[in-house]
Amino acid sequence: MSTARPVSATSANGPQDGSRTQNRRWAGFRHLLGARMLELAREREVMFWVFGFPLLLALGLGFAFRNRPADRTSIAIVSGPGAMPTLSLLKNGARHSAIRAEVVTEGKARDGLRLGKYDLVVEALSGQEVQYHYDPARPESVLSKLAVNDALQAGAGRKDVLGTQSVVSSEPGSRYIDFLIPGLLGMNLMNSGMWGIGFALVDMRQRKLLKRFVATPMRRGDFLLALASSRLILMVIEVGLLLGFGVLMFRMRVLGSLLSVLLIGAIGAIAFGGLGLLTASRAQKIESVSGLINLIMMPMWIFSGVFFSYQRFPAVVQPFIQALPLTALNDALRATILEGASLLSQSGRLLIMVLWGGISFACAVRWFRWT
């Protein structure tokens, strides 16, 4: 009669139980992440605002601010005895055809300058003298005065002692669209992180869906982490679409590593995902969270350099602007995409985003309530 050899409980059950425990630990997270992605795929309006709207915005602004020939300056010459000689001097001295001049009455000339029809009014005085009427608050009016004065002086016989040459430069990387695409990418990551998470969380709270999760063994950290992680998947698509659109449509050059761009985008998505969770951790109504999200996003829309450089603002506020997460994200994206900067060189900006996201997520987990 043979006896069965006892099997060690440690060798038979230990690793398997540990593996099952580990799998069960992340099972809830995986199911929540999958459910969130399916929910997003069924919301067509979300897909439009996340993917379609930034492309339309880039297309519209890219064509509106594309490189065009120099604008023609429009001037009025006040009618009088010296009007035609002045017009003749202007035509003889003009080195290019960008000046369009016509002789009109004094009243019509002044009204045209006031209403923006003319950039400059030229009035011939007695003798060899002209008078310029221009608006110093309008850059085109100031430039028109310089161009017209140069043409009249040349027509009157002035000769330039110093020879000069001009070379027009419009290389990819220096255009407005090159500045715009990284800014739109950062703005879209902020919008999707704040609205996509904050709005969805409060909507589930209003529909009493969160109340049902209280009875489950799911941890709130897993639930919030699944919401934030869903933005990382969308982030890869957002980065690919916008950068691909810029390259194909406007021949934009991406000088940096695509992996670096994705890592910067991932950190930015996590930062704004944490802010979105924090904003919606206790809000009860859609109106409340909408107001809070707009309150957080509006300063970054204005100050963080999405559509124009934040260097225009006074130096005293520059440290506060550079501490904003969207400023750090936009600067890191532009440095990597347009200048080919390494990921290590952007460590300071990445640290700013990590701090915003980490502190926001920790506070959201602490203050979050299901109902």
Order of alpha helices (4+ residues) and beta strands (2+ residues): alpha-alpha-alpha-beta-alpha-beta-alpha-beta-beta-alpha-alpha-alpha-alpha-alpha-alpha-alpha-alpha-alpha-alpha
